[in-house]
Amino acid sequence: MIRIAVCDDDLNNLKITSKYIEAALINLNFEAEIVLATQSQQLITESISNNEIDILFLDIDFNGAGKNGIEFATELRKINKDFSLVFVTAFFEYSLIAYQCKTFGYVLKPITEQSITPVLSRLKAEYTQNTNNFIQLNKDYSIRTKDILFIERNKSKAKVYTAETIYETNYSLNNIQDILPADFVRVHRSYIINQNNIQKINRDEKIIEFGNNLSCPLGQFHFI
């Protein structure tokens, strides 16, 4: 699930923006959710530092309640360059300056569902098409590739394991490997693993451990 945060110093604007984002997500059938809606720049900084946010809707004018949005975004970009940033502003001229912060887009106030839908539609396309960050498991659902521990062949289909959930997809193991980043390697005729999430390799027992009592066999095709 793609994680969205909203940050605005005005509580009423925060509620309105969140409301219309949620409505647009439903209408677009976009597998995303608001995980944080806050007036606190500190909470946003902590979440960005911990890679807990994929998309941030950020107000530009904080009226003395913190750094202005552009200054704040510049600091956030030094911490994490990967999240998608959307500025929310009442002033069109800010939109020209905003792009220096690697901005995905902007939405002008007053926010409506109609004004926020186009940027969310583009975000949906971005996240479902960029397999370096996300992989589309079926026509309606995508997950972050970095969350995948390993993938197991399941007859002509595949099972995708994360720390919390097991997903099923119509991809065969060979087909899914073709669209995964280079960090994913075939370690067994029936398994592909994410090298970044390995906790331990037991070569004596030929097992790769990932935590949460999850493991897979290390077979003759291993390259690690």
C-alpha positions in Angstrom: 0.0 0.0 0.0 1.3 3.4 -1.0 1.6 5.8 2.0 0.5 9.4 1.9 1.2 12.2 4.4 -0.5 15.6 4.5 1.1 18.6 6.4 -0.6 22.0 6.8 -0.4 24.4 9.8 -4.1 25.2 9.4 -6.2 22.4 10.9 -9.3 23.2 8.8 -7.2 23.1 5.6 -5.6 19.9 6.8 -9.0 18.2 7.2 -10.3 19.5 3.8 -7.2 18.3 1.9 -7.3 14.9 3.6 -11.0 14.6 2.9 -10.6 15.2 -0.9 -7.5 13.1 -1.2 -9.4 10.1 0.3 -12.4 10.7 -2.0 -10.1 10.9 -5.1 -8.2 7.7 -4.1 -11.5 5.8 -4.0 -12.7 7.2 -7.4 -9.3 6.5 -9.0 -9.1 3.0 -7.4 -5.6 4.0 -6.3 -4.2 1.6 -3.7 -3.0 4.2 -1.3 -3.9 5.6 2.1 -3.2 8.6 4.3 -1.0 7.4 7.1 -0.2 10.8 8.6 -2.1 14.1 8.6 -0.4 16.6 10.8 0.4 20.2 11.6 3.8 19.1 12.9 6.8 19.5 10.7 8.8 17.4 13.2 6.5 14.4 12.7 6.9 14.7 9.0 10.7 14.9 9.3 10.7 11.7 11.5 8.5 9.8 9.0 10.5 10.9 6.0 13.8 9.9 7.8 12.3 6.4 8.5 11.1 5.9 4.9 7.5 5.7 6.2 6.0 8.1 3.5 5.9 7.7 -0.2 3.9 10.8 -1.1 3.8 14.1 0.8 1.2 16.9 0.3 2.9 19.9 1.8 1.5 23.4 2.4 3.9 26.2 1.5 2.8 29.0 3.8 3.1 28.0 7.5 2.3 31.5 8.8 5.1 31.4 11.4 4.2 27.9 12.7 7.4 26.5 11.2 9.7 26.9 8.2 7.9 27.8 4.9 7.2 24.8 2.8 10.0 25.4 0.3 12.6 25.7 3.0 11.2 22.7 4.8 11.1 20.6 1.6 14.7 21.5 0.8 15.7 20.1 4.2 13.6 16.9 3.6 15.2 16.3 0.3 18.6 16.2 2.0 17.2 13.3 4.1 15.3 11.4 1.5 15.3 12.0 -2.3 12.8 9.3 -3.1 9.4 10.4 -1.9 7.0 12.2 -4.2 6.4 15.8 -3.2 3.2 17.8 -4.0 3.0 21.4 -2.8 -0.4 22.8 -1.7 -0.6 26.6 -2.1 -2.9 29.6 -2.5 -0.4 31.4 -4.6 0.3 30.4 -8.2 3.7 32.2 -8.3 5.0 29.7 -5.7 4.6 26.9 -8.1 7.5 28.2 -10.2 9.9 28.2 -7.3 8.6 24.9 -6.0 10.1 22.8 -8.8 13.6 23.4 -7.4 12.7 20.9 -4.6 12.2 18.0 -7.1 8.5 18.5 -7.0 6.0 16.1 -8.6 3.3 18.7 -8.8 1.3 21.3 -7.0 -2.4 21.9 -6.1 -3.9 25.4 -5.7 -6.2 26.3 -2.8 -9.1 26.2 -2.3 -8.8 22.4 -2.6 -11.5 20.5 -4.3 -11.7 16.8 -5.3 -11.6 18.0 -8.9 -8.4 20.0 -8.4 -6.6 17.2 -6.6 -7.7 14.3 -8.8 -5.3 15.1 -11.7 -2.1 15.0 -9.6 -3.3 11.8 -7.9 -4.0 10.2 -11.3 -0.5 11.0 -12.4 0.9 9.6 -9.1 -1.0 6.4 -9.6 0.5 6.0 -13.1 4.0 6.8 -11.7 3.8 4.3 -8.9 2.2 1.5 -10.9 4.7 1.8 -13.8 7.9 2.3 -12.0 9.0 -1.2 -11.1 12.2 0.0 -9.5 10.1 1.2 -6.6 6.8 -0.7 -7.0 5.6 -3.8 -8.8 2.0 -4.2 -10.1 0.8 -7.6 -8.9 -2.5 -7.4 -10.7 -4.6 -4.7 -12.4 -5.6 -3.2 -9.1 -2.8 -3.7 -6.6 0.9 -2.8 -6.3 3.5 -3.2 -3.6 6.9 -1.6 -2.9 9.7 -3.8 -4.2 11.8 -3.0 -1.1 9.1 -4.7 1.1 9.4 -8.0 -0.7 11.4 -10.6 1.1 11.2 -13.4 -1.5 9.0 -14.8 -4.2 8.0 -18.5 -4.4 6.8 -20.4 -7.4 3.2 -21.6 -7.0 2.4 -23.9 -10.0 2.1 -21.5 -12.9 1.8 -18.5 -10.6 3.8 -17.0 -7.8 3.5 -16.1 -4.1 5.1 -12.8 -3.0 6.2 -12.7 0.7 6.6 -9.5 2.7 7.1 -9.3 6.5 3.4 -8.9 7.1 1.6 -10.5 4.2 1.7 -13.1 1.4 0.3 -12.0 -1.9 -0.6 -14.1 -4.9 0.0 -13.0 -8.5 -0.6 -14.5 -11.9 3.0 -13.8 -12.9 5.2 -16.8 -13.4 8.5 -16.8 -11.6 10.4 -16.2 -14.9 8.1 -13.3 -15.9 8.2 -11.6 -12.6 12.0 -11.8 -12.5 12.2 -9.9 -15.8 10.5 -6.8 -14.3 12.2 -6.8 -10.9 15.3 -4.6 -10.0 18.8 -6.1 -10.0 18.7 -6.7 -6.3 16.4 -9.7 -6.9 18.2 -12.9 -7.7 17.2 -16.5 -8.4 18.6 -18.7 -5.6 16.6 -21.8 -6.3 14.5 -23.1 -9.2 11.4 -22.1 -7.2 12.6 -19.0 -5.4 13.7 -15.4 -6.1 15.0 -13.4 -3.1 15.5 -9.7 -2.3 19.2 -9.5 -1.3 18.6 -6.3 0.7 16.3 -8.1 3.1 18.5 -11.1 4.0 19.3 -11.4 7.7 21.3 -14.6 7.6 22.5 -17.3 5.1 23.0 -20.7 6.5 25.0 -22.5 3.9 25.3 -25.7 5.9 21.5 -26.1 5.9 21.1 -24.3 2.6 18.6 -21.8 4.1 18.2 -18.0 3.7 16.6 -16.3 6.7 14.6 -13.1 6.5 13.3 -12.6 10.1 9.7 -13.0 11.3 10.4 -16.8 11.1 10.4 -16.6 7.3 13.0 -18.4 5.2 13.5 -20.0 1.8 15.9 -22.7 0.5 19.2 -21.9 -1.1 19.5 -24.1 -4.2 21.9 -24.8 -7.0 21.1 -21.5 -8.8 22.4 -19.3 -6.0 24.6 -16.3 -6.8 25.1 -14.8 -3.4 
